[in-house]
Amino acid sequence: MAKIPEMTKHRGFPSGLTGTQWQFTIRRANPKVTVLGQWPRHLSRDQTVALADTAFMHSLWHYFGAEPFERGNLDGERLSRLLGREVIPAERTFDPASYQAMLRINESLARKNFPQAFEDVLEV
């Protein structure tokens, strides 16, 4: 059986967007870690996709702020939708397949693309 990797759990971070299928965190580490990549964002008829991205960015900003943070139990799919743009590696030795990978928010671009995410309260 494969060894389960260590994974930091961000206690108090929202688990997802209530009333939708979109999750922000995972419950337990997986031996086959979801590799982070820069996924394209396409316009979708499902408005909850864009709302989930905004709510996730809001949660990241209000939980971590401008400080670097560990990937930990943050959902790989949701991070991949922001990676390389609003969320960037915080270290030169970035490993996209590690729960210990350090990331940070590219504040200037995130504020431009998700201005609502930086408000104190996000209306959903």
Summary of the structure (lengths in Angstrom):
residues: 124
radius of gyration: 14.0
end to end distance: 42.2
largest distance: 45.5
contacts: 322
relative contact order: 0.22
helix: 27%
strand: 11%
